[in-house]
């Protein structure tokens, strides 16, 4: 599959946190379809989503 380079802005408290987010985003982009990434992006706007992920992360 062709690869394309794009620049993104990542909100983070430190450079280390930004690098961790970048690495996670790259992994998601490599392994999940565009449709499912869109679904995750839409669901990520839900209030309290981080708490829900922490609660159910053992099931993922």
KEVO-104722 format. One line per 10 residues: number of its first residue (from 1); their letters; for each residue x, y, z of C-alpha. Coordinates in pm, whole numbers, plus 50000, padded with zeros to 5 digits. Each point is the difference from the previous one (the first is absolute). Last residue first. Layout:
N
NUM> A> X,Y,Z  ...;
END
This chain:
60
60> XXXXXXXXXX> 48983,49528,52450  49833,49836,50299  50269,50103,50251  49961,50359,49879  49641,50019,50126  50027,50239,50294  50297,50190,49856  49815,50044,49670  49688,50121,50182  50205,50255,50197;
50> XXXXXXXXXX> 50157,50127,49677  49655,50029,49837  49863,50226,50274  49821,50238,49763  49980,49853,49651  50234,50166,49748  50203,49677,49971  49692,49832,49850  50032,50204,49679  50373,49931,49972;
40> XXXXXXXXXX> 49947,49630,50067  49734,49983,49728  50228,50185,49756  50280,49754,50079  49752,49719,49931  49919,50142,49657  50368,50060,49918  50080,49638,50075  50210,49912,50303  50353,49858,50014;
30> XXXXXXXXXX> 50247,50253,49858  49801,50309,50101  49958,49866,50353  50373,49932,50032  50081,50347,49866  49759,50158,50248  50162,49811,50287  50349,50111,49893  49886,50361,49971  49834,49988,50341;
20> XXXXXXXXXX> 50317,49861,50160  50208,50265,49822  49771,50277,50126  50021,49867,50356  50380,50000,49980  50003,50354,49857  49802,50119,50301  49652,50111,50105  49847,49890,49671  49775,50129,49721;
10> XXXXXXXXXX> 50106,49837,49676  50011,50192,49673  50015,49795,49683  50230,50000,49697  49935,49755,49721  50212,49740,49823  49839,49752,49762  50070,49629,49969  49881,49783,49715  49875,49650,50078;
END
